[in-house]
Amino acid sequence: MGSGERILLAKPAQLGASILSADLLNLGEEIKRGEAAGVDFFHLDIMDGMFVPNITFGPLMVETVRRATDLPLDVHLMIEAPERYLDAFIDAGATTLTLHTETTGHLHGALQLLKRRGVRAGLTVNPATPLVMLEDVLPIADQLLIMSVNPGFGGQTFIPGSFEKIERAYMMIERLNPKCNLEVDGGIKASNIGRVRAAGADMFVVGSGIFNSNASVDDSVVLLRDALAIAES
């Protein structure tokens, strides 16, 4: 895209730590490390074993993390018929709930419920699902999540074709809802976060790039922030 500087300066970069990659045996300490390192939010992947092959957390985990931090909780619902559980996740303390268009025939109504309850409304699609599926509901969304891996498991490799999809998502947001945040999740590391930022993203979900055995959480966040600063210079 030819308007890189304008894209980079449109919204500040926000870095989110994915609980899926944290040491769950010491989750409270992991959350404290993330806060001390300066992450902007925590991301929770909710999987039901139906829409995706894995099973992870439910409202109880959201409630647990909420008790441990005042930072925003970005809750990604990878579950069938998510409208059944919206109130439960809101009551548990979610700041944002992100819904897949593939999982419900009531996407518009679900987003309206989130807005009425004062929760940020997020949208997302699987990597193979075209963005056009979200065009009619994007104007009422607060956040658009681009999956740069196939959802279901942590630690996957970033899909290279996602860069172009992020750019198209940015242009759609500029056209339909400029206040909407553009988030990317999947395989984000210090080595590629700069290019993801240049494509138009302003929210970044990072799992093993923050919680890993090779570096401290603090050092990992510094590497990510440095890479973002270089991309924005």
C-alpha positions as CSV (number, residue, x, y, z in Angstrom):
1,M,0.0,0.0,0.0
2,G,1.2,3.5,-0.8
3,S,0.0,5.2,2.4
4,G,2.1,3.4,5.0
5,E,2.8,6.4,7.3
6,R,-0.9,7.3,7.5
7,I,-1.8,3.7,8.4
8,L,0.8,3.4,11.1
9,L,-0.1,6.6,12.8
10,A,-3.9,6.1,12.6
11,K,-4.3,4.3,15.9
12,P,-1.7,3.4,18.6
13,A,-0.4,-0.2,18.6
14,Q,-1.8,-2.4,21.4
15,L,0.0,-5.6,22.4
16,G,-2.0,-8.5,23.9
17,A,-0.7,-11.6,25.7
18,S,-2.6,-14.8,24.9
19,I,-3.4,-16.8,28.0
20,L,-3.4,-20.0,25.9
21,S,0.4,-19.9,25.8
22,A,0.9,-19.0,29.5
23,D,1.9,-21.5,32.2
24,L,-1.5,-22.2,33.6
25,L,-0.1,-23.8,36.7
26,N,1.3,-20.3,37.6
27,L,-1.3,-18.2,35.8
28,G,-1.4,-15.5,38.4
29,E,2.3,-14.9,38.2
30,E,2.2,-15.0,34.4
31,I,-0.4,-12.3,34.4
32,K,1.7,-10.2,36.8
33,R,4.7,-10.6,34.5
34,G,2.6,-9.5,31.5
35,E,1.4,-6.5,33.4
36,A,4.9,-5.5,34.6
37,A,6.2,-5.9,31.0
38,G,3.6,-3.5,29.8
39,V,1.1,-5.5,27.7
40,D,-2.1,-3.7,26.9
41,F,-4.6,-6.5,27.2
42,F,-5.0,-10.2,27.8
43,H,-6.5,-12.5,25.1
44,L,-8.5,-15.6,26.0
45,D,-9.3,-18.2,23.3
46,I,-12.6,-20.0,24.1
47,M,-12.8,-23.3,22.1
48,D,-15.6,-25.8,22.3
49,G,-14.3,-28.9,20.5
50,M,-16.9,-28.4,17.8
51,F,-16.2,-25.3,15.8
52,V,-12.5,-26.0,16.3
53,P,-11.0,-29.4,17.3
54,N,-9.6,-28.2,20.6
55,I,-11.3,-27.5,24.0
56,T,-9.9,-24.7,26.2
57,F,-11.7,-22.3,28.6
58,G,-15.1,-21.2,29.6
59,P,-16.6,-18.3,31.6
60,L,-14.9,-19.5,34.8
61,M,-11.5,-18.9,33.3
62,V,-12.5,-15.4,32.2
63,E,-13.7,-14.7,35.8
64,T,-10.4,-16.0,37.2
65,V,-8.3,-13.8,34.9
66,R,-10.5,-10.8,35.7
67,R,-9.9,-11.3,39.4
68,A,-6.1,-11.2,38.6
69,T,-6.0,-8.0,36.5
70,D,-7.7,-4.8,35.7
71,L,-6.4,-4.8,32.1
72,P,-8.9,-5.3,29.3
73,L,-9.9,-9.0,28.6
74,D,-10.2,-9.7,24.9
75,V,-12.3,-12.9,24.6
76,H,-12.4,-14.8,21.3
77,L,-15.3,-17.1,21.1
78,M,-14.5,-20.1,18.8
79,I,-17.7,-21.8,19.7
80,E,-20.9,-22.9,17.9
81,A,-24.0,-20.7,18.5
82,P,-22.1,-18.2,20.7
83,E,-25.3,-16.2,21.4
84,R,-26.2,-18.9,24.0
85,Y,-23.3,-17.8,26.2
86,L,-22.8,-14.1,25.7
87,D,-24.4,-13.0,29.0
88,A,-22.2,-15.6,30.9
89,F,-19.0,-14.2,29.4
90,I,-20.1,-10.6,29.9
91,D,-20.9,-11.3,33.6
92,A,-17.5,-13.1,34.0
93,G,-15.8,-9.8,33.1
94,A,-15.0,-9.8,29.4
95,T,-14.1,-6.4,27.9
96,T,-14.5,-7.5,24.3
97,L,-16.3,-10.5,22.8
98,T,-15.3,-11.6,19.3
99,L,-17.7,-13.7,17.3
100,H,-17.1,-15.8,14.1
101,T,-19.6,-15.2,11.3
102,E,-19.3,-19.0,10.6
103,T,-20.7,-19.9,14.0
104,T,-24.1,-18.1,14.1
105,G,-27.0,-17.1,11.9
106,H,-27.7,-14.3,14.3
107,L,-24.6,-12.2,14.1
108,H,-26.2,-8.8,13.9
109,G,-28.5,-9.5,16.8
110,A,-25.6,-10.9,18.9
111,L,-23.5,-7.7,18.2
112,Q,-26.5,-5.6,19.2
113,L,-26.7,-7.5,22.5
114,L,-23.1,-6.8,23.2
115,K,-23.5,-3.1,22.5
116,R,-26.5,-3.0,24.9
117,R,-24.5,-4.7,27.6
118,G,-21.7,-2.2,27.2
119,V,-19.2,-4.7,25.9
120,R,-16.9,-4.1,22.9
121,A,-18.3,-6.1,19.9
122,G,-15.7,-8.0,17.8
123,L,-16.0,-9.8,14.5
124,T,-13.8,-12.4,12.9
125,V,-13.6,-15.0,10.1
126,N,-11.5,-18.1,9.5
127,P,-8.5,-17.6,7.1
128,A,-10.5,-19.1,4.2
129,T,-13.6,-17.1,4.7
130,P,-13.9,-13.9,2.6
131,L,-14.1,-10.5,4.4
132,V,-17.3,-9.7,2.4
133,M,-19.1,-11.9,4.9
134,L,-18.6,-9.2,7.5
135,E,-19.3,-6.1,5.4
136,D,-22.9,-5.6,6.5
137,V,-22.1,-5.8,10.2
138,L,-18.8,-4.1,10.3
139,P,-20.4,-0.6,10.8
140,I,-21.6,-1.6,14.3
141,A,-18.4,-3.4,15.3
142,D,-15.7,-2.1,17.6
143,Q,-13.0,-4.6,16.5
144,L,-12.2,-6.7,13.5
145,L,-9.9,-9.7,14.1
146,I,-8.0,-11.2,11.3
147,M,-6.9,-14.8,12.0
148,S,-3.4,-15.4,10.6
149,V,-3.6,-19.1,11.4
150,N,-6.4,-21.6,11.3
151,P,-8.0,-21.4,14.8
152,G,-7.9,-24.2,17.3
153,F,-4.3,-24.5,18.6
154,G,-1.6,-22.2,19.8
155,G,2.0,-22.1,18.4
156,Q,1.1,-22.2,14.7
157,T,3.0,-20.5,11.9
158,F,1.7,-17.2,10.5
159,I,0.0,-17.7,7.1
160,P,1.9,-15.5,4.6
161,G,-1.2,-14.6,2.6
162,S,-2.6,-12.9,5.7
163,F,-0.6,-9.8,5.0
164,E,-2.8,-9.0,2.0
165,K,-6.0,-9.8,3.9
166,I,-5.0,-7.5,6.7
167,E,-4.5,-4.7,4.1
168,R,-7.9,-5.4,2.6
169,A,-9.5,-5.4,6.1
170,Y,-7.8,-2.1,6.8
171,M,-9.3,-0.5,3.7
172,M,-12.8,-2.0,4.5
173,I,-12.6,-0.4,8.0
174,E,-11.5,3.0,6.5
175,R,-14.5,2.8,4.2
176,L,-17.2,1.6,6.6
177,N,-16.1,2.2,10.2
178,P,-12.8,4.1,10.8
179,K,-13.1,3.9,14.6
180,C,-13.0,0.1,14.5
181,N,-9.8,-1.5,15.7
182,L,-8.0,-4.0,13.4
183,E,-6.6,-7.0,15.4
184,V,-4.4,-9.9,14.2
185,D,-4.0,-13.2,15.9
186,G,-1.8,-16.2,15.0
187,G,2.0,-16.7,14.7
188,I,2.9,-13.1,15.5
189,K,6.6,-12.8,16.6
190,A,9.1,-10.0,16.8
191,S,10.3,-11.1,13.3
192,N,6.9,-10.3,11.6
193,I,5.0,-7.9,13.9
194,G,6.5,-4.9,12.0
195,R,5.1,-6.0,8.7
196,V,1.7,-6.8,10.3
197,R,1.7,-3.2,11.6
198,A,2.6,-1.8,8.2
199,A,-0.3,-3.7,6.7
200,G,-2.7,-1.7,8.9
201,A,-3.2,-3.6,12.2
202,D,-3.2,-1.8,15.5
203,M,-3.9,-4.7,17.9
204,F,-1.6,-7.7,18.1
205,V,-2.3,-11.0,19.9
206,V,0.9,-12.8,20.9
207,G,1.2,-16.1,22.5
208,S,4.5,-18.0,22.4
209,G,6.1,-14.8,21.3
210,I,5.6,-13.6,24.9
211,F,5.2,-16.7,27.0
212,N,8.2,-19.0,26.2
213,S,11.1,-20.7,27.7
214,N,13.8,-18.9,25.7
215,A,13.3,-15.4,27.1
216,S,11.6,-13.6,30.0
217,V,8.2,-12.1,29.4
218,D,9.8,-8.7,29.9
219,D,12.5,-9.3,27.3
220,S,10.0,-10.8,24.9
221,V,7.7,-7.7,25.1
222,V,10.8,-5.4,24.7
223,L,11.7,-7.2,21.4
224,L,8.1,-6.8,20.2
225,R,7.9,-3.2,21.1
226,D,11.3,-2.5,19.4
227,A,10.1,-4.2,16.2
228,L,7.0,-2.1,16.3
229,A,9.0,1.1,16.8
230,I,11.2,0.3,13.8
231,A,8.2,-0.3,11.6
232,E,6.7,3.1,12.7
233,S,10.0,5.1,12.3
